[in-house]
């Protein structure tokens, strides 16, 4: 059960902080009522020097739609608000309740255990929720302390901004603030708070919560909120809730193809970490592929490999299946009448309709997957041999553990009419220890290019627009974290700036586009954050 709304803080937590360009408030999720949320203030850091906040990172790109500058935020009043030490007059902090499946097992009630929605704003780009992650315990924290540590907060800040730079749907990170308050994980670390932005943080798990607890009016109210606010075209469909599932299947399939194309591994694809808007949500034990391994597991806690790189598309489908089950009571022909799932005559048509919608996921994912890899290979046409070409490539990359990002970036240098000497001189060969095997595939690729209408230069330019030069490799994040622990935040800013434009050349930062060093293989990322 949810907790009743809490009383907001007295004047000891009040803050006069405001910013001149702040967008107007928007009526959003908070209007759904107390069964969906609990209002409560953030938990301030300990008083004294260890609780004094400081700015670790700031994203001007994420801040643009909010009309806030670094100078406005990096003030005692601003830092207090974005660390949870104070509540601004425009803020109405709350935590939401949801449930979900974790590692394939029903986990029951979960909720925002360390996240607080500060405000819902209406920007020129649409609604924007402003959320603190790491601002203390909530009624949904279970056994947790509600805090986040500097290490994981920097990783989330950098990766959400990196994914935005790659053009992949994602939540954003306005800033990271730190404090020297000690936080116990595997070892003692220091506290930090990420300010996250998204049109909505509603998850699959929100629907699972109200369905599992048989709160059907609330389930429908949540679906109506999502449709009316984000998917208004569904309202005109004969079965609007089924249309919503269809749109979510499309967005999820497209997102999975985006992840696979850039070699991104989420690491903890639980249903409570799946966005109802098809956004990349909750950056925990994530990672980008260095050497290609289809079975790569980025989460040290995922001992069974449920969320390995190659499994992500199937897990996306599995999570949609859970969402469809949650929505089944809404899939009747009359949207005003709940389907009685204990009545087979009522239930079976709803189940059949949901299954038919879910079948679209596989086709959409397949089309999106091939479209992205044709673009990565610079192929503007479709040929019968493409599937074989792709399959042979993945086998080669997997066997050779080829650096995924650098291979595709340098593949653009290949020319269809390369002489044998020119072909041997191409840098792309250097990423294979068995160059003879690489030569076989590269010869087939050059042959395939003969069917392309565009010139080599046109193709190379197009490939550079979809194959990044820079991704957030684990060792780069680790270096930034180590320096940040010494109060040197310059590497956080350097990485943010480069990753915001990952397809461009950045003179002076070429070392960010080098293969991972040997010591990077010893880095482990887990759910501890």
Residue pairs with C-beta under 8 A, 6 or more apart in sequence:
1 109
2 34
2 35
2 36
2 37
2 38
2 97
2 111
2 139
3 38
3 139
4 34
4 38
5 34
5 37
5 38
5 39
5 40
6 38
6 39
6 40
6 41
8 39
8 40
8 41
8 87
8 92
8 93
9 41
9 87
13 41
13 44
13 85
13 86
13 87
14 86
14 87
14 89
15 77
15 80
15 81
15 86
15 87
15 88
15 89
16 77
16 88
16 89
17 75
17 77
17 78
17 80
17 81
17 86
17 88
18 88
18 89
18 90
19 66
19 67
19 68
19 69
19 72
19 73
19 78
20 67
20 72
21 66
21 67
21 68
22 66
22 67
22 68
22 90
22 121
23 65
23 66
23 67
23 121
23 122
23 123
23 124
23 128
24 121
24 122
25 90
25 119
25 120
25 121
25 122
26 120
26 121
26 122
26 127
27 120
28 120
28 127
28 129
28 200
28 229
29 36
29 37
29 96
29 117
29 120
29 129
29 200
29 202
29 225
30 37
30 92
30 94
30 117
30 120
32 218
32 221
32 222
32 225
35 97
35 215
35 218
36 96
36 97
36 206
36 218
36 222
37 94
37 95
37 96
37 97
37 117
38 94
38 95
38 97
38 138
38 139
38 140
39 92
39 93
39 94
40 93
40 94
40 95
40 116
40 138
40 139
41 87
41 93
42 84
42 85
42 87
42 93
42 116
42 132
42 135
42 136
43 84
43 135
43 136
43 137
43 146
44 51
44 84
44 85
44 86
44 136
45 51
45 52
45 53
45 83
45 84
45 85
45 179
45 181
45 191
46 181
49 180
50 179
50 180
50 181
50 182
51 85
51 179
51 180
51 181
52 179
52 180
53 79
53 80
53 82
53 83
53 85
53 177
53 178
53 179
53 193
54 79
54 177
54 178
54 179
54 487
55 70
55 73
55 74
55 79
55 175
55 176
55 177
55 178
55 489
56 150
56 153
56 154
56 157
56 175
56 176
56 177
56 178
56 192
56 484
56 489
56 492
57 154
57 157
57 158
57 173
57 175
57 176
57 489
57 492
57 493
57 496
58 70
58 73
58 74
58 174
58 175
59 157
59 161
59 172
59 173
59 174
59 175
59 496
59 500
60 69
60 70
61 161
61 164
61 172
61 500
62 161
62 164
62 172
62 173
62 174
62 197
63 69
63 70
63 73
63 174
63 175
65 123
65 124
65 125
65 128
66 121
66 123
66 128
66 130
66 174
66 197
68 174
72 78
73 79
73 82
73 174
73 175
77 86
79 85
79 177
80 86
81 87
81 88
81 91
81 118
82 132
82 174
82 175
82 177
82 193
82 195
83 135
83 177
83 179
83 193
84 116
84 132
84 134
84 135
84 136
84 193
87 93
88 118
90 119
91 118
91 119
92 118
92 119
93 116
93 117
93 118
93 132
94 116
94 117
95 111
95 112
95 113
95 115
95 116
95 117
95 138
95 139
95 140
96 111
96 112
96 117
96 201
96 206
97 109
97 110
97 111
97 112
97 140
97 206
97 209
98 109
98 110
98 111
98 203
98 205
98 206
98 208
98 209
98 272
99 106
99 107
99 108
99 109
99 110
99 205
99 208
99 209
99 212
99 213
99 272
100 107
100 110
100 203
100 204
100 205
100 208
100 209
100 270
100 271
100 272
100 273
101 107
101 208
101 270
101 271
101 272
101 319
101 322
102 110
102 270
102 271
102 272
103 270
103 302
103 304
103 306
104 306
104 318
106 212
107 270
107 272
108 212
109 140
109 209
110 140
110 142
110 205
110 209
110 272
111 138
111 139
111 140
112 138
112 140
113 137
113 138
113 140
113 141
113 142
113 144
113 146
114 133
114 134
114 135
114 136
114 137
114 138
114 141
114 144
114 145
114 146
114 147
114 148
115 131
115 132
115 133
115 135
115 138
115 196
115 201
116 131
116 132
116 135
116 136
116 138
117 129
117 130
117 131
117 201
118 130
118 131
118 132
119 129
119 130
120 127
120 128
120 129
120 130
121 127
121 128
121 129
121 130
122 128
126 199
127 199
127 200
127 229
128 197
128 198
128 199
129 197
129 198
129 199
129 200
129 201
130 174
130 195
130 196
130 197
131 195
131 196
131 197
131 198
131 201
132 193
132 194
132 195
132 196
133 148
133 153
133 156
133 193
133 194
133 195
133 196
134 146
134 147
134 148
134 149
134 153
134 191
134 192
134 193
134 194
135 146
135 193
136 145
136 146
136 147
137 144
137 145
137 146
138 146
145 183
145 184
147 183
147 191
148 183
148 191
148 192
148 193
148 194
148 529
149 183
149 185
149 189
149 190
149 191
149 192
149 529
150 178
150 189
150 190
150 191
150 192
150 481
150 484
150 485
151 189
151 481
151 529
152 192
152 284
152 528
152 529
153 176
153 178
153 192
153 193
153 194
153 529
154 176
154 192
154 477
154 480
154 481
154 484
154 492
155 283
155 286
155 477
155 481
156 173
156 194
156 196
156 283
156 284
157 173
157 175
157 176
157 194
157 492
157 496
158 472
158 477
158 480
158 492
158 495
158 496
158 499
159 283
159 286
159 472
159 477
160 170
160 171
160 172
160 173
160 196
160 280
160 283
161 172
161 173
161 496
161 499
161 500
162 471
162 472
162 499
162 500
162 502
163 170
163 264
163 280
164 170
164 172
164 500
165 499
165 500
165 501
165 502
166 258
166 262
166 468
166 471
166 502
167 258
168 255
168 258
168 259
168 262
168 264
168 280
169 251
169 255
169 258
169 277
169 278
169 279
169 280
170 279
170 280
170 281
171 196
171 197
171 198
171 201
171 275
171 279
171 280
171 281
172 196
172 197
172 198
173 194
173 195
173 196
173 197
174 195
174 196
174 197
175 194
175 195
176 192
176 193
176 194
176 195
176 492
177 192
177 193
177 195
178 190
178 191
178 192
178 193
178 484
179 190
179 191
179 192
180 190
180 191
181 190
181 191
182 188
182 189
182 190
182 191
183 189
183 190
183 191
185 528
185 529
186 528
190 485
198 275
198 277
198 279
198 281
199 230
199 277
200 226
200 229
200 230
200 275
200 276
200 277
201 275
201 281
202 222
202 226
202 275
202 276
202 277
203 271
203 272
203 273
203 274
203 275
203 276
203 281
204 271
204 272
204 274
204 276
204 319
204 320
204 322
204 323
204 326
205 270
205 271
205 272
205 274
206 222
206 276
207 219
207 222
207 223
207 276
207 323
207 326
207 327
208 271
208 272
208 322
208 323
208 326
210 216
210 218
210 219
210 222
210 326
211 219
211 325
211 326
211 327
211 328
211 329
212 326
216 329
216 338
219 326
219 327
219 329
219 330
220 241
220 330
220 338
223 241
223 244
223 327
223 330
226 244
226 276
227 234
227 235
227 240
227 241
227 244
228 235
230 276
230 277
231 243
231 244
231 247
233 243
234 240
234 241
234 243
234 244
234 247
237 243
238 333
239 331
239 333
239 335
239 353
240 335
241 327
241 330
241 331
241 335
242 331
242 353
242 354
242 357
244 327
245 320
245 323
245 324
245 327
245 354
245 357
245 358
246 357
246 360
248 276
248 278
248 320
248 323
249 320
249 357
249 358
249 360
249 361
249 364
250 278
250 360
250 361
250 364
251 277
251 278
252 274
252 278
252 316
252 319
252 320
252 361
253 313
253 316
253 361
253 362
253 364
253 365
253 368
254 278
254 364
254 365
254 368
255 278
255 279
255 280
255 316
256 312
256 313
256 316
256 365
256 368
257 313
257 365
257 368
257 369
257 371
257 372
258 264
258 368
258 372
259 265
259 266
259 280
259 312
260 309
260 312
260 313
260 369
260 372
261 369
261 372
261 373
261 376
261 466
262 288
262 405
262 468
262 471
263 288
263 289
263 292
263 309
263 404
263 405
263 471
264 280
264 286
264 287
264 288
264 289
265 286
265 287
265 288
265 289
265 296
265 297
265 298
265 307
265 308
265 309
265 312
266 273
266 280
266 286
266 298
266 307
266 312
267 284
267 285
267 286
267 287
267 298
267 299
267 302
267 307
267 525
268 282
268 284
268 285
268 299
268 301
268 302
268 307
268 527
269 307
269 312
269 315
269 316
269 319
271 319
271 322
271 323
273 281
273 282
273 284
274 281
274 316
274 319
274 323
275 281
284 299
284 527
284 529
285 298
285 299
285 300
285 301
285 302
285 525
285 526
285 527
286 298
286 525
287 296
287 298
287 474
287 525
288 404
288 405
288 471
288 472
288 473
288 474
289 296
289 309
289 404
289 405
290 403
290 404
290 473
290 474
290 515
290 516
290 520
291 401
291 402
291 403
291 404
291 516
292 394
292 397
292 398
292 400
292 401
292 402
292 403
292 404
292 407
293 309
293 398
293 401
294 308
294 309
294 310
294 394
294 398
295 305
295 308
295 309
295 310
296 308
296 309
297 305
297 307
297 308
297 309
298 307
298 309
298 525
299 307
299 525
299 526
299 527
300 524
300 525
300 526
301 526
301 527
301 528
302 308
305 311
306 315
307 315
313 365
313 369
316 361
316 365
317 358
317 361
317 362
317 365
320 358
320 361
321 358
324 354
324 355
324 357
324 358
325 354
327 354
328 339
328 341
328 347
328 350
328 351
328 354
329 338
329 339
329 341
329 350
330 338
330 339
331 339
331 349
331 350
331 353
331 354
332 338
332 339
332 346
332 349
332 350
333 349
339 346
339 347
339 350
340 346
340 347
341 347
341 350
370 382
370 386
370 387
370 390
372 466
373 390
374 380
374 382
374 386
375 462
375 463
375 466
376 408
376 463
376 466
376 467
377 389
377 390
377 411
377 445
377 463
378 411
378 412
378 449
378 452
378 454
378 459
378 460
378 462
378 463
379 386
379 448
379 452
380 452
380 453
380 454
380 459
380 462
381 451
381 452
381 453
383 448
383 451
385 448
386 448
389 444
389 445
389 448
392 441
392 444
393 441
396 402
396 432
396 437
396 438
396 441
397 404
397 407
399 434
399 437
400 431
400 432
400 433
400 434
400 437
400 438
402 431
402 432
403 431
403 515
403 516
405 467
405 468
405 469
405 470
405 471
406 431
406 513
406 515
407 428
407 431
408 463
408 467
409 464
409 467
409 468
409 469
409 513
410 426
410 427
410 428
410 431
411 428
411 445
411 463
411 467
412 459
412 460
412 463
412 464
412 467
413 426
413 427
413 428
413 460
414 423
414 426
414 428
414 442
414 445
414 446
414 449
415 422
415 446
415 456
416 446
416 449
416 450
416 452
416 456
417 446
418 426
418 446
423 429
423 439
423 442
423 443
423 446
426 442
428 438
428 442
429 435
429 438
429 439
429 442
431 515
432 438
449 456
449 459
452 459
454 462
464 503
465 503
466 503
467 503
468 502
468 503
469 502
469 503
469 504
469 505
469 513
470 498
470 499
470 502
470 506
470 509
470 512
470 513
471 499
471 502
472 495
472 499
473 516
473 520
474 516
474 520
474 523
474 525
475 516
475 517
475 519
475 520
475 523
476 495
476 512
477 495
478 520
478 523
479 491
480 491
480 492
480 494
480 495
483 489
483 490
483 491
483 492
484 491
484 492
494 509
495 512
497 506
498 506
498 509
498 512
506 512
